[in-house]
Amino acid sequence: MMTSRIRILFLAGLLCFATSCGAALAVLLVRELLNDEAPKRTWTGTVRDAEGNGVGGVLVQVRANVSGDDDTVSYSDETDFTGAYQIGYRWNEKVDYSIRVVFEEQVLFEEQVGKIELGDQQKDMVVALPST
């Protein structure tokens, strides 16, 4: 029976035939760093408009990637009617994080956070909703 690491290396070899080795290994690296054994943490906060009102129904995404790699793992939640969100995500010290707010496929807010300490995170954001 093959161990999970041997399986990952075997899959990496197979992916190298289908794509460039660098891209395949980068995808596996992000997935390996954020596997089921990585600590699970929570990112919370509130999305408000310029007047301080909670903005409900927008998508908040916590995005994780390895520096220099285009592959991103995304964790998300939709805000409730008060603008609050709560996102469970996987943590790793080698991963860069960003957070953004999306409404109808339009990015309303985005911040590159970078590497973070192990622990729950909190971020409140102010957005301008597009006029309809």
KANOR-V153600 format. One record per helix or strand. SS is the DSSP state (A for helix, B for strand). FROM is the first residue (numbers start at 1). TO is the last residue. Records with the same first field share a line. If there is no record, write none. Layout:
# KANOR-V153600
SS: FROM-TO, FROM-TO
This chain:
# KANOR-V153600
A: 4-18, 21-33
B: 40-48, 54-54, 59-65, 73-78, 84-90, 96-103, 106-114, 121-122, 125-126
